[in-house]
């Protein structure tokens, strides 16, 4: 089967890495891919948001399945585009239609969905520019810190957590005033939840589901979870506090009502759902939904899958996922993200990367890389995810932290404390 994976990050490299291990005869393509995906797939110079170009690539390469990595094509309706086109309707798309992708594409929709289906989440209210005075009053009644969320996709920058009321008002005005364009026409204001975060993932055919390995990612740029938010500086799986008892609560209170709620609302959802959760005193609350796998969480989730990933995806396409087998390895997987100097703000690209060929005890997933004049060079802020497996978290971390210093590019940085906060976690 010919399969096209849309996207160019570490998530897409991890998906391709896992698919390449399938017992089935697969021919893999990536659009646009990166230097890492090129090792197991054919990279195509196609923008995932250019649906006409995607169609051309699918037809010319006889693609039978498309896996949508990033959120933007899903929110823009790529699944609906395929379904409505007679030349593409027979192609299986792993990813929800535009309506299902609203779980990620609109914070207001997601919060309303959770409210309708009694899924635990923080108290909230949504405001537009013409209700700015009401928003300020609502904030005044909350205890700090204050949580502001731009309603739409804002490249990972649309969520702000601020302790000072006046600063929060200034940020509210900036968002409603157009800082994030159309994504900020509505602002969701939430009650702050104090706890520890984790990510839970399922794959669903719209009827049944399988729970994939959970993970915890690290978004702050600095050690001790300090500094600016990033796309993710590392991840760990499994999560020590995600005990069977806790995960039973997640399934019963969150996963089952979400899948059932989608069906009840007539939303045919085939693909991945990412539950961004907060563990508040042993109780799970939903912070956010994503309509796809996470990054860098995919770089620890995929290595823990014992099952054939293609078999699971085929189960989604054939609507018989319930009959497919999911086996998860007991090992711990950790990933440490190597980043460009200056990230997440201004950073330069095009620096040569050396040393990846010296890595023997870790997997190097490429995120922001490309080949230029025969050289491997940086092409993004998050450059490489160095993933290791071990019987324990310390063992896996030691492998990654031995591997990272062997890789070199100008301005390279990384966090030196990934997973450290979990070492003392008690059940």
PyMOL commands that set and color helices and strands:
alter all, ss='L'
color gray80, all
select helices_A, chain A and resi 10-19+37-39+51-60+71-75+78-84+98-105+107-116+129-141+165-176+181-184+244-264+298-304+309-317+321-323+356-358+393-406+420-422
alter helices_A, ss='H'
color red, helices_A
select strands_A, chain A and resi 2-7+27-32+42-44+65-68+92-94+124-128+146-150+159-162+186-190+196-204+209-211+216-217+220-222+226-229+234-237+271-280+283-290+332-339+363-366+369-372+375-378+382-390
alter strands_A, ss='S'
color yellow, strands_A
deselect
rebuild
show_as cartoon
